[in-house]
Amino acid sequence: MAVHLWVRHETRETERRTPLIPADARRLIELGFTVTIERSPQRIFAIEQYADAGAEIVDSGTWVDAPTDAYILGLKELPDEPAELAHRHIFFGHAYKGQEGAAELLERFRRGGGQLLDIEYLTDESGRRVVAFGYWAGYVGAALGVLQYADQLKAPLQPTDKNAIDTQLAEVATPPRTVVIGAYGRSGRGAVDALSVAGAEVTTWGIDDTRELDKPALLGHELLVNCVVSFAPQPPFVEAADLTADRALRVIADVTADVTSDANLLPINTAITTWDEPVRLINDTPLLEVIAIDNLPSLLPREASEDFSAALRPQLEVLETGAVTWTNTAESFARNI
Ligand SMILES: NC(=O)c1ccc[n+]([C@@H]2O[C@H](COP(=O)([O-])OP(=O)(O)OC[C@H]3O[C@@H](n4cnc5c(N)ncnc54)[C@H](O)[C@@H]3O)[C@@H](O)[C@H]2O)c1
């Protein structure tokens, strides 16, 4: 029987991204999938594009009555109702590390007999995540850092596109001397690309470059873009003693934004910043400001959706073939439920 994918409307009003773009919906339909798309007023792609691709179009939130064999596909949190989740859901559940609301979500799956196929746990044989939003997070995070350094960042932030960002970056007369830490990962590569559009001089540090941290070199840069994935506590990149030190560093763009974790490598900041107030003053003289927005890719909804869908679609093609990525995420659910 055809695999049935049901793409739900995202309940967060600021969430314009989608996990499946119309071109990838078309491709799956050509392969024999049944694709249902819920209407969603804020989604960056028009519903007509999905209809043209051959998808069935339904109203927002109707997934609750979808056939039980349908896979419900989304990005962010489910609405609070129904209390029992009977379907297989593919999305970011944030449910396995004791996060806020995690126990309640798992309980809903337990009661309904459904399954969470969490995209974060869709990993290959080596444990590496195969679908993530990193590149555009790094791109937009570094861009915000450059604009703040140049005193050209306007709040509140609004979803935009790459062309608009690139135009702003190209107008910065004196871009900051920048260090990108975690430069060879997904978000690090995005950051380096944005910085090259700005014409900034960039130092790229990977994991081998920070083992013995060269603090004077770090503080000699005007902008720091943090793109590392960190699981265990290690010596911080910037700490309290550095605030009053003689330094060039003025702006930190913390793409990692793991601000409440024990492994936060920027403990001078312990709270995220927002689209309304993207910048926090950490120290007055000498100046140090931080940007730590945790939903950066939502600021570039089209590019982020295209990139994400390009990585997810091949996985969806093997959804029912016993592929290791799906068995890995199913096992994560089984361990945590
Ligand atoms: N703010 C946001 O909106 C947003 C969006 C997406 C991802 N993220 C976060 O950004 C982080 C990076 O994500 P990614 O997809 O780029 O991950 P990734 O795994 O692709 O890259 C991380 C890189 O960091 C490097 N690294 C680890 N420890 C290091 C150290 N001590 N020094 C230097 N380099 C080190 C790794 O070698 C790797 O190359 C993650 O924590 C992720 O959750 C944030």
PDBQT file of the ligand as one rigid body, heavy atoms in Angstrom, charges set to zero:
ROOT
HETATM    1  N1  LIG A 401      20.387  29.010  17.111  1.00  0.00    +0.000 N 
HETATM    2  C1  LIG A 401      19.715  28.252  16.278  1.00  0.00    +0.000 C 
HETATM    3  O1  LIG A 401      18.649  28.618  15.803  1.00  0.00    +0.000 OA
HETATM    4  C2  LIG A 401      20.277  26.922  15.880  1.00  0.00    +0.000 A 
HETATM    5  C3  LIG A 401      19.800  26.270  14.733  1.00  0.00    +0.000 A 
HETATM    6  C4  LIG A 401      20.406  25.068  14.347  1.00  0.00    +0.000 A 
HETATM    7  C5  LIG A 401      21.411  24.515  15.147  1.00  0.00    +0.000 A 
HETATM    8  N2  LIG A 401      21.797  25.153  16.295  1.00  0.00    +0.000 N 
HETATM    9  C6  LIG A 401      22.837  24.599  17.156  1.00  0.00    +0.000 C 
HETATM   10  O2  LIG A 401      24.098  24.956  16.629  1.00  0.00    +0.000 OA
HETATM   11  C7  LIG A 401      25.065  23.994  17.038  1.00  0.00    +0.000 C 
HETATM   12  C8  LIG A 401      25.876  23.571  15.830  1.00  0.00    +0.000 C 
HETATM   13  O3  LIG A 401      25.042  22.830  14.947  1.00  0.00    +0.000 OA
HETATM   14  P1  LIG A 401      25.624  22.208  13.601  1.00  0.00    +0.000 P 
HETATM   15  O4  LIG A 401      24.473  21.641  12.851  1.00  0.00    +0.000 OA
HETATM   16  O5  LIG A 401      26.503  23.189  12.953  1.00  0.00    +0.000 OA
HETATM   17  O6  LIG A 401      26.503  21.020  14.189  1.00  0.00    +0.000 OA
HETATM   18  P2  LIG A 401      27.659  20.200  13.452  1.00  0.00    +0.000 P 
HETATM   19  O7  LIG A 401      27.784  18.935  14.205  1.00  0.00    +0.000 OA
HETATM   20  O8  LIG A 401      27.431  20.165  11.984  1.00  0.00    +0.000 OA
HETATM   21  O9  LIG A 401      28.981  21.104  13.690  1.00  0.00    +0.000 OA
HETATM   22  C9  LIG A 401      29.535  21.339  14.966  1.00  0.00    +0.000 C 
HETATM   23  C10 LIG A 401      31.030  21.506  14.812  1.00  0.00    +0.000 C 
HETATM   24  O10 LIG A 401      31.575  21.910  16.068  1.00  0.00    +0.000 OA
HETATM   25  C11 LIG A 401      32.855  21.330  16.170  1.00  0.00    +0.000 C 
HETATM   26  N3  LIG A 401      33.288  21.395  17.564  1.00  0.00    +0.000 N 
HETATM   27  C12 LIG A 401      32.842  20.702  18.635  1.00  0.00    +0.000 A 
HETATM   28  N4  LIG A 401      33.483  21.087  19.753  1.00  0.00    +0.000 NA
HETATM   29  C13 LIG A 401      34.366  22.049  19.377  1.00  0.00    +0.000 A 
HETATM   30  C14 LIG A 401      35.311  22.832  20.065  1.00  0.00    +0.000 A 
HETATM   31  N5  LIG A 401      35.511  22.701  21.389  1.00  0.00    +0.000 N 
HETATM   32  N6  LIG A 401      36.054  23.714  19.357  1.00  0.00    +0.000 NA
HETATM   33  C15 LIG A 401      35.879  23.864  18.039  1.00  0.00    +0.000 A 
HETATM   34  N7  LIG A 401      34.991  23.155  17.320  1.00  0.00    +0.000 NA
HETATM   35  C16 LIG A 401      34.244  22.249  17.983  1.00  0.00    +0.000 A 
HETATM   36  C17 LIG A 401      32.641  19.927  15.645  1.00  0.00    +0.000 C 
HETATM   37  O11 LIG A 401      33.879  19.329  15.283  1.00  0.00    +0.000 OA
HETATM   38  C18 LIG A 401      31.747  20.215  14.422  1.00  0.00    +0.000 C 
HETATM   39  O12 LIG A 401      32.512  20.458  13.251  1.00  0.00    +0.000 OA
HETATM   40  C19 LIG A 401      24.268  22.860  17.704  1.00  0.00    +0.000 C 
HETATM   41  O13 LIG A 401      24.361  22.994  19.106  1.00  0.00    +0.000 OA
HETATM   42  C20 LIG A 401      22.851  23.101  17.242  1.00  0.00    +0.000 C 
HETATM   43  O14 LIG A 401      21.890  22.615  18.166  1.00  0.00    +0.000 OA
HETATM   44  C21 LIG A 401      21.265  26.341  16.661  1.00  0.00    +0.000 A 
ENDROOT
TORSDOF 0
